Amino acid sequence: MARPTYRLPVRRLTLLYDAHCPLCVHLRHWLTRQPQLVPIDPVPAASQEARRRFPDLDHGTTLKEITVIGDGGQIYRGTAAWIVCLWALAEHRPKAHWLSTPAGAPFARVSVLAASKYRELTAAPCEGACEVPAASH
């Protein structure tokens, strides 16, 4: 007999963002100013804090694409990460649901690809040292 799978509810999210990317920092500030249904904790990707919280995570990958970690160990990357961030916001949850449908998925994908391209053109090179002083975030 197959064991049932249980989904853990998401009660808190950690957003790993590139602290060297102007767009990422802007979006981090925007997200934290929004009314949240699920709290979002922004942490610079590949920082000592990120490594302490998630020692088994591939931190190099978190610098290449947006990564969000749920308090139950859920890992969201790329388009799914952006959608789950919107899902956590009171005013944007309906939009997140729509973006996760077949009709909305192309819009979500294009938005993430455009942000990725902008990030590629504007972010300072990390060179393995992406720690940010605590006062700057």
N, CA, C and O of each residue as an XYZ file, in Angstrom:
548
protein
N       0.848     -1.184      0.000
C       0.000      0.000      0.000
C       0.891      1.244      0.000
O       1.812      1.353      0.809
N       0.616      2.165     -0.898
C       1.414      3.388     -0.992
C       1.107      4.297      0.194
O      -0.040      4.454      0.612
N       2.175      4.886      0.715
C       1.993      5.831      1.819
C       1.501      7.159      1.251
O       1.976      7.604      0.206
N       0.561      7.783      1.929
C       0.096      9.088      1.453
C       1.204     10.127      1.614
O       2.001     10.067      2.551
N       1.238     11.064      0.698
C       2.198     12.150      0.829
C       1.486     13.347      1.422
O       0.367     13.679      1.031
N       2.134     13.981      2.354
C       1.555     15.135      3.020
C       2.352     16.370      2.624
O       3.583     16.363      2.636
N       1.655     17.394      2.285
C       2.302     18.662      1.968
C       2.388     19.478      3.244
O       1.411     19.630      3.978
N       3.565     19.990      3.486
C       3.733     20.846      4.650
C       3.249     22.249      4.314
O       3.563     22.769      3.243
N       2.495     22.866      5.207
C       2.081     24.241      4.943
C       3.306     25.158      5.017
O       4.223     24.926      5.805
N       3.304     26.187      4.195
C       4.397     27.156      4.215
C       3.981     28.293      5.140
O       2.997     28.987      4.886
N       4.746     28.475      6.216
C       4.432     29.521      7.184
C       5.449     30.659      7.166
O       5.218     31.719      7.747
N       6.589     30.428      6.486
C       7.635     31.445      6.414
C       8.508     31.115      5.213
O       8.728     29.945      4.898
N       9.005     32.157      4.540
C       9.877     31.976      3.382
C      11.185     32.738      3.594
O      11.206     33.805      4.208
N      12.256     32.178      3.082
C      13.536     32.879      3.052
C      13.872     33.130      1.597
O      13.977     32.196      0.802
N      14.041     34.398      1.253
C      14.405     34.815     -0.096
C      15.918     35.004     -0.151
O      16.466     35.850      0.556
N      16.585     34.226     -0.979
C      18.019     34.394     -1.200
C      18.175     35.267     -2.439
O      17.869     34.841     -3.553
N      18.646     36.471     -2.240
C      18.729     37.435     -3.336
C      20.178     37.865     -3.544
O      20.989     37.796     -2.621
N      20.495     38.303     -4.742
C      21.842     38.757     -5.078
C      22.001     40.192     -4.597
O      21.425     41.111     -5.181
N      22.775     40.390     -3.543
C      22.949     41.712     -2.942
C      23.807     42.633     -3.803
O      23.943     43.814     -3.483
N      24.391     42.121     -4.893
C      25.188     42.939     -5.803
C      24.399     43.368     -7.031
O      24.943     44.034     -7.911
N      23.145     43.001     -7.101
C      22.297     43.288     -8.258
C      21.314     44.397     -7.887
O      20.501     44.216     -6.981
N      21.373     45.545     -8.573
C      20.444     46.639     -8.249
C      18.969     46.232     -8.345
O      18.164     46.628     -7.503
N      18.616     45.455     -9.353
C      17.233     45.016     -9.496
C      16.841     44.098     -8.338
O      15.754     44.241     -7.779
N      17.700     43.174     -7.979
C      17.407     42.238     -6.878
C      17.214     42.988     -5.562
O      16.303     42.683     -4.792
N      18.078     43.968     -5.313
C      17.976     44.758     -4.082
C      16.677     45.576     -4.100
O      15.987     45.672     -3.085
N      16.352     46.157     -5.245
C      15.104     46.915     -5.368
C      13.894     46.007     -5.086
O      13.003     46.377     -4.322
N      13.870     44.838     -5.697
C      12.750     43.911     -5.497
C      12.689     43.415     -4.054
O      11.603     43.234     -3.504
N      13.843     43.198     -3.446
C      13.891     42.805     -2.029
C      13.201     43.869     -1.176
O      12.376     43.545     -0.322
N      13.543     45.147     -1.408
C      12.916     46.234     -0.646
C      11.418     46.318     -0.941
O      10.614     46.518     -0.030
N      11.049     46.168     -2.199
C       9.640     46.207     -2.564
C       8.868     45.101     -1.853
O       7.804     45.353     -1.287
N       9.395     43.876     -1.876
C       8.725     42.742     -1.229
C       8.540     42.975      0.265
O       7.478     42.677      0.812
N       9.556     43.502      0.923
C       9.470     43.669      2.374
C       8.523     44.808      2.774
O       8.090     44.866      3.925
N       8.198     45.710      1.848
C       7.249     46.796      2.139
C       5.796     46.376      1.933
O       4.886     47.079      2.372
N       5.567     45.257      1.283
C       4.203     44.810      0.974
C       3.582     44.113      2.179
O       4.293     43.475      2.955
N       2.250     44.229      2.348
C       1.573     43.434      3.378
C       1.737     41.948      3.045
O       1.432     41.512      1.935
N       2.220     41.187      4.017
C       2.548     39.774      3.779
C       1.583     38.846      4.509
O       1.299     39.026      5.693
N       1.088     37.857      3.784
C       0.308     36.784      4.398
C       1.244     35.732      4.973
O       0.935     35.088      5.975
N       2.390     35.567      4.326
C       3.441     34.654      4.781
C       4.705     35.502      4.878
O       5.109     36.107      3.884
N       5.342     35.563      6.052
C       6.540     36.384      6.198
C       7.666     35.936      5.257
O       7.903     34.745      5.060
N       8.349     36.934      4.684
C       9.486     36.695      3.799
C      10.726     37.292      4.458
O      10.773     38.489      4.741
N      11.733     36.443      4.699
C      12.999     36.884      5.275
C      14.036     36.977      4.162
O      14.467     35.945      3.648
N      14.450     38.186      3.773
C      15.484     38.300      2.746
C      16.875     38.074      3.345
O      17.208     38.624      4.394
N      17.673     37.261      2.665
C      19.046     36.967      3.079
C      19.910     37.014      1.819
O      19.558     36.404      0.810
N      21.043     37.735      1.866
C      21.914     37.757      0.685
C      22.347     36.332      0.301
O      22.776     35.551      1.150
N      22.228     36.017     -0.978
C      22.632     34.700     -1.481
C      24.117     34.497     -1.246
O      24.908     35.429     -1.394
N      24.492     33.295     -0.884
C      25.878     32.863     -0.669
C      26.566     33.582      0.481
O      27.784     33.480      0.623
N      25.815     34.307      1.305
C      26.392     34.985      2.463
C      26.663     33.970      3.572
O      26.223     32.823      3.496
N      27.379     34.394      4.584
C      27.611     33.513      5.729
C      26.291     33.110      6.375
O      26.124     31.968      6.805
N      25.348     34.063      6.441
C      24.032     33.753      7.025
C      23.300     32.699      6.198
O      22.707     31.777      6.759
N      23.336     32.825      4.876
C      22.691     31.832      4.010
C      23.341     30.462      4.193
O      22.650     29.445      4.267
N      24.653     30.440      4.263
C      25.374     29.168      4.447
C      25.084     28.557      5.814
O      25.004     27.335      5.943
N      24.926     29.401      6.837
C      24.606     28.903      8.173
C      23.195     28.296      8.192
O      22.981     27.219      8.748
N      22.245     28.998      7.582
C      20.854     28.526      7.586
C      20.646     27.287      6.720
O      19.858     26.405      7.061
N      21.359     27.230      5.599
C      21.136     26.158      4.617
C      22.470     25.535      4.218
O      22.923     25.738      3.091
N      23.110     24.781      5.112
C      24.452     24.257      4.829
C      24.502     23.267      3.666
O      25.556     23.111      3.049
N      23.410     22.604      3.353
C      23.412     21.601      2.281
C      23.016     22.161      0.918
O      22.988     21.422     -0.066
N      22.713     23.435      0.848
C      22.280     24.063     -0.394
C      23.484     24.382     -1.289
O      24.566     24.704     -0.797
N      23.285     24.290     -2.589
C      24.319     24.697     -3.544
C      24.254     26.218     -3.647
O      23.420     26.757     -4.374
N      25.124     26.904     -2.927
C      25.065     28.359     -2.843
C      25.513     29.041     -4.129
O      25.114     30.176     -4.388
N      26.320     28.386     -4.930
C      26.687     28.939     -6.228
C      25.465     29.100     -7.114
O      25.345     30.087     -7.840
N      24.563     28.139     -7.057
C      23.339     28.193     -7.855
C      22.441     29.335     -7.395
O      21.751     29.947     -8.211
N      22.442     29.628     -6.095
C      21.573     30.705     -5.593
C      22.016     32.069     -6.102
O      21.235     33.021     -6.083
N      23.253     32.172     -6.553
C      23.725     33.425     -7.142
C      23.338     33.534     -8.608
O      23.369     34.624     -9.181
N      22.979     32.426     -9.211
C      22.630     32.417    -10.635
C      21.139     32.583    -10.871
O      20.733     33.118    -11.903
N      20.315     32.133     -9.929
C      18.871     32.284    -10.085
C      18.217     32.472     -8.730
O      18.668     31.930     -7.720
N      17.137     33.256     -8.728
C      16.419     33.520     -7.493
C      16.028     32.194     -6.843
O      15.550     31.274     -7.506
N      16.245     32.121     -5.533
C      15.922     30.916     -4.776
C      15.160     31.327     -3.525
O      15.541     32.266     -2.827
N      14.085     30.612     -3.258
C      13.289     30.841     -2.061
C      13.153     29.505     -1.341
O      12.876     28.479     -1.963
N      13.351     29.525     -0.017
C      13.269     28.315      0.796
C      12.086     28.447      1.754
O      11.977     29.431      2.485
N      11.204     27.453      1.743
C      10.089     27.426      2.689
C      10.546     26.860      4.023
O      11.540     26.137      4.090
N       9.826     27.187      5.078
C      10.195     26.727      6.412
C      10.079     25.215      6.571
O      10.593     24.661      7.543
N       9.417     24.540      5.645
C       9.324     23.088      5.676
C      10.369     22.423      4.792
O      10.303     21.216      4.557
N      11.347     23.209      4.293
C      12.399     22.666      3.442
C      12.095     22.743      1.954
O      12.889     22.272      1.139
N      10.963     23.329      1.585
C      10.611     23.475      0.173
C      11.633     24.408     -0.489
O      12.043     25.410      0.097
N      12.035     24.067     -1.712
C      12.970     24.906     -2.460
C      12.305     25.318     -3.760
O      11.851     24.477     -4.535
N      12.253     26.616     -3.987
C      11.683     27.186     -5.207
C      12.785     27.953     -5.920
O      13.510     28.724     -5.291
N      12.918     27.751     -7.218
C      13.938     28.449     -8.004
C      13.292     29.090     -9.222
O      12.247     28.651     -9.702
N      13.946     30.149     -9.711
C      13.508     30.780    -10.951
C      12.083     31.273    -10.891
O      11.695     31.962     -9.948
N      11.303     30.924    -11.894
C       9.921     31.387    -12.015
C       9.086     30.975    -10.803
O       8.297     31.773    -10.297
N       9.253     29.750    -10.337
C       8.487     29.276     -9.170
C       8.819     30.105     -7.930
O       7.942     30.360     -7.105
N      10.075     30.527     -7.792
C      10.474     31.350     -6.642
C       9.773     32.706     -6.682
O       9.273     33.185     -5.664
N       9.741     33.315     -7.859
C       9.078     34.611     -7.973
C       7.584     34.468     -7.701
O       7.000     35.313     -7.023
N       6.958     33.418     -8.216
C       5.526     33.205     -7.994
C       5.239     32.978     -6.513
O       4.249     33.501     -6.002
N       6.068     32.219     -5.812
C       5.803     31.975     -4.396
C       5.989     33.257     -3.578
O       5.317     33.444     -2.564
N       6.887     34.133     -4.006
C       7.015     35.430     -3.326
C       5.734     36.246     -3.493
O       5.250     36.838     -2.528
N       5.188     36.281     -4.695
C       3.924     36.992     -4.921
C       2.781     36.347     -4.143
O       1.906     37.038     -3.622
N       2.798     35.011     -4.069
C       1.781     34.262     -3.330
C       1.790     34.653     -1.847
O       0.746     34.640     -1.194
N       2.944     34.992     -1.330
C       3.071     35.357      0.088
C       2.512     36.750      0.391
O       2.297     37.091      1.554
N       2.279     37.546     -0.638
C       1.830     38.924     -0.454
C       0.304     39.029     -0.520
O      -0.335     38.451     -1.399
N      -0.258     39.770      0.415
C      -1.712     39.894      0.512
C      -2.340     40.401     -0.786
O      -3.345     39.857     -1.243
N      -1.759     41.430     -1.372
C      -2.373     42.043     -2.547
C      -2.036     41.338     -3.856
O      -2.616     41.659     -4.893
N      -1.122     40.396     -3.824
C      -0.668     39.772     -5.070
C      -0.927     38.265     -5.145
O      -0.555     37.630     -6.132
N      -1.549     37.690     -4.137
C      -1.819     36.253     -4.159
C      -2.682     35.847     -5.351
O      -2.378     34.843     -5.995
N      -3.751     36.591     -5.674
C      -4.534     36.195     -6.860
C      -3.686     36.197     -8.139
O      -3.846     35.314     -8.982
N      -2.797     37.166     -8.290
C      -1.924     37.223     -9.461
C      -0.985     36.014     -9.468
O      -0.721     35.446    -10.527
N      -0.485     35.620     -8.310
C       0.398     34.449     -8.226
C      -0.337     33.192     -8.670
O       0.216     32.364     -9.394
N      -1.584     33.053     -8.235
C      -2.366     31.890     -8.665
C      -2.527     31.886    -10.183
O      -2.382     30.844    -10.821
N      -2.827     33.050    -10.760
C      -2.988     33.135    -12.210
C      -1.676     32.829    -12.930
O      -1.678     32.123    -13.939
N      -0.552     33.352    -12.422
C       0.744     33.109    -13.064
C       1.143     31.629    -13.037
O       1.963     31.187    -13.842
N       0.568     30.881    -12.121
C       0.898     29.457    -12.046
C      -0.010     28.594    -12.926
O       0.134     27.371    -12.953
N      -0.943     29.225    -13.644
C      -1.823     28.491    -14.561
C      -1.182     28.414    -15.947
O      -0.244     29.158    -16.235
N      -1.673     27.531    -16.799
C      -1.153     27.493    -18.174
C      -1.282     28.839    -18.903
O      -0.433     29.173    -19.730
N      -2.323     29.605    -18.608
C      -2.492     30.914    -19.259
C      -1.472     31.926    -18.754
O      -0.967     32.736    -19.532
N      -1.170     31.889    -17.481
C      -0.263     32.876    -16.890
C       1.205     32.506    -16.928
O       2.066     33.382    -16.839
N       1.504     31.227    -17.059
C       2.901     30.759    -17.011
C       3.817     31.446    -18.017
O       4.944     31.789    -17.661
N       3.379     31.664    -19.268
C       4.279     32.352    -20.202
C       4.655     33.769    -19.735
O       5.788     34.206    -19.941
N       3.718     34.479    -19.113
C       4.005     35.825    -18.608
C       5.013     35.767    -17.463
O       5.924     36.592    -17.387
N       4.845     34.790    -16.576
C       5.793     34.634    -15.472
C       7.179     34.308    -16.003
O       8.169     34.881    -15.548
N       7.257     33.405    -16.950
C       8.541     32.983    -17.519
C       9.252     34.145    -18.212
O      10.455     34.336    -18.031
N       8.515     34.915    -18.999
C       9.102     36.057    -19.701
C       9.585     37.111    -18.704
O      10.646     37.704    -18.900
N       8.826     37.347    -17.649
C       9.226     38.325    -16.635
C      10.526     37.915    -15.958
O      11.417     38.742    -15.765
N      10.635     36.657    -15.602
C      11.850     36.170    -14.945
C      13.026     36.200    -15.912
O      14.137     36.547    -15.511
N      12.810     35.847    -17.170
C      13.889     35.910    -18.162
C      14.360     37.347    -18.377
O      15.561     37.592    -18.491
N      13.430     38.296    -18.432
C      13.800     39.703    -18.601
C      14.583     40.204    -17.392
O      15.578     40.913    -17.543
N      14.136     39.836    -16.200
C      14.858     40.239    -14.986
C      16.251     39.624    -14.963
O      17.216     40.276    -14.564
N      16.353     38.384    -15.387
C      17.641     37.705    -15.423
C      18.607     38.396    -16.377
O      19.786     38.559    -16.066
N      18.107     38.796    -17.530
C      18.941     39.492    -18.512
C      19.393     40.850    -17.965
O      20.555     41.229    -18.116
N      18.484     41.567    -17.340
C      18.821     42.863    -16.737
C      19.875     42.672    -15.657
O      20.839     43.433    -15.577
N      19.688     41.657    -14.832
C      20.636     41.353    -13.763
C      22.015     41.058    -14.335
O      23.029     41.538    -13.828
N      22.035     40.268    -15.389
C      23.295     39.902    -16.050
C      24.048     41.151    -16.522
O      25.278     41.197    -16.472
N      23.309     42.151    -16.974
C      23.923     43.366    -17.498
C      24.307     44.376    -16.424
O      25.162     45.229    -16.663
N      23.689     44.296    -15.241
C      23.905     45.338    -14.229
C      24.591     44.890    -12.950
O      25.156     45.724    -12.243
N      24.561     43.597    -12.627
C      25.130     43.146    -11.353
C      26.653     43.159    -11.400
O      27.266     42.802    -12.406
N      27.242     43.575    -10.297
C      28.696     43.532    -10.175
C      29.137     42.082    -10.056
O      28.416     41.265     -9.484
N      30.315     41.748    -10.589
C      30.784     40.361    -10.449
C      31.006     40.012     -8.983
O      31.510     40.824     -8.207
N      30.629     38.816     -8.625
C      30.716     38.376     -7.234
C      32.107     37.877     -6.876
O      32.629     38.194     -5.807
N      32.700     37.108     -7.754
C      34.034     36.530     -7.550
C      34.156     35.782     -6.227
O      35.199     35.820     -5.573
N      33.073     35.099     -5.840
C      33.114     34.236     -4.664
C      33.025     34.957     -3.333
O      33.058     34.301     -2.293
N      32.913     36.278     -3.318
C      32.842     37.025     -2.063
C      31.598     37.888     -2.042
O      31.679     39.098     -2.251
N      30.455     37.288     -1.793
C      29.195     38.009     -1.871
C      28.647     38.413     -0.502
O      27.475     38.770     -0.385
N      29.462     38.359      0.499
C      29.006     38.784      1.827
C      28.767     40.280      1.814
O      29.564     41.037      1.259
N      27.696     40.699      2.411
C      27.336     42.103      2.476
C      27.354     42.528      3.926
O      26.840     41.793      4.769
N      27.915     43.668      4.261
C      27.874     44.123      5.660
C      26.435     44.185      6.147
O      25.541     44.575      5.396
N      26.206     43.805      7.392
C      24.853     43.719      7.942
C      24.104     45.035      7.835
O      22.889     45.015      7.641
N      24.758     46.163      7.951
C      24.091     47.457      7.915
C      23.527     47.792      6.547
O      22.631     48.631      6.449
N      24.024     47.160      5.480
C      23.560     47.520      4.143
C      22.364     46.736      3.672
O      21.885     46.991      2.567
N      21.856     45.803      4.435
C      20.647     45.084      4.003
C      19.664     44.979      5.079
O      18.593     44.405      4.883
